[in-house]
Amino acid sequence: MSSSFFIKGKENPKLGKKGKNTVATKRKGDGDPAGKGKVRAKKPSKYNEEISSDSETESPAVPKKRQSNEEHEYEETPQEKKLRLAKLYLEQLKDEEEKRAEEDSFETDLIAGRLQEEVLEQKGKLQRLIAKDLIPPDASEIRVLRGHKLPITCLVIAPDDKCIFSAAKDCSIIKWDVGSGKKLHTIPGGRKGTEDRHVGHTAHILCMAISSDGKYLATGDMNKLIMIWEAATCKHLYKFTGHKGPVSGLSFRKGTHDLYSASHDRSVKVWNVDENAYVETLFGHQDAITGLDSLSRERCVTAGGRDRTVRVWKIAEESQLVFHGHEGSIDCIQLINEEHMITGADDGSVSLWSVNKKKPLSTVKLAHGCHGDAGLEQPHWVASVAALQNSDTVASGASGCSHNSQVNVWKCGQNYRGLEPLFSVPVSGFVNSLKFSSSGHFLVAGVGQEHRLGRWWRLKEAKNGIYVIPLKRKPSNPEEAKVTE
């Protein structure tokens, strides 16, 4: 019986030829106790199996072949690839459309909210709740800008909050940079009798206003004159004449270049600055008008001084509303929104008003306390008021004795029925003018040694300067808005 060998799994008839592909090799005595030449194939052992290099080379070929078959099995056709890419593209388009729809919805909500705010603002029913987040500033954070030689009487802040314009009894106008506190431009005052050759004021400046686009600056003086300036360059443009007494109040109608002016001659005049033209005159007050303000409606409000009335002038209807409430001369007035305003008087009181009510909604008497000996106390006059538009935050400035002057910041109650003190900022002198920045980030006070309207007494220790008071906020939720009924 002949032995057999296997090469790659096939029987090899050549018994005597060794090959490297053999699975078993002939060994003497294997399976033949007598050793007589009978050769048998060795049964493979689990532990001493020999594998040739060819077997090693071909063993990985099996998974490669399997892998190739698998790849061939899952390979997609061109039609399937096109379908898959088309589905992917459609999904991307769907995602983009959904994202765009969300963005459009968000923008629509923003626009709708903004339009709603504008409508509420026009109706005078928008009251942003800011006061609850305000905290008193540190004394080191208050900056004082000095440049005028005589008491500051009035000031305005540019609509972008980058510049402050101030004027004083020295007849000069200074433009300040808010960030650095440096002077950007000075329009010097002239001496009395130089009106014909001096470009500028030659008498005490009592009031000023800036248009809502920051283009025009208007100033009024004791010489019955109104000067119009280019705010950016401080270039003189026009001179308006017509008042028969000192010009004590100026205001541009918001969004226009219509200018309202008030005077000690008890009249209100309307001007068109673009056309360098006079429009009309309104009469009604029984005493010198001491303050004037306006917003976007075709109307203005005035304080009538010693006639103790506040008036709302409806320009288009040629009518006026008369309000009573203070017991003394009403020296200052400011609109909070289209339907609410704040006033201050020399009886020491501060009042909140609605244009729909003939009496104040709220009055704080002795808002800045009293001065004088026991039994002879006199209230500190309220010389200026200011309002952060469409909010619940207002401020008042007093004319105190010595170091007792101060700026009070107040929180208006719901529906403006109440005034709650928030904090006070001590200053030395008469607080003749107050203005909030448009952003509500700071409050500016114009302080002098004398009252802006006269020289009843003088505080020698006071400094003529501009106080820039930061309005710090608590780290809390974003500003809220509330509709007042």
PyMOL commands that set and color helices and strands:
alter all, ss='L'
color gray80, all
select helices_A, chain A and resi 53-58+61-74+78-123+131-133+139-141+402-404+414-416
alter helices_A, ss='H'
color red, helices_A
select strands_A, chain A and resi 5-7+10-12+126-129+134-135+143-145+152-157+163-168+173-177+183-187+205-210+216-221+226-230+235-240+247-252+258-263+267-272+277-283+291-293+299-303+309-314+319-324+330-337+340-345+350-354+362-364+370-371+378-379+381-387+393-399+406-412+419-426+430-436+442-448+465-470+472-473+480-483
alter strands_A, ss='S'
color yellow, strands_A
deselect
rebuild
show_as cartoon
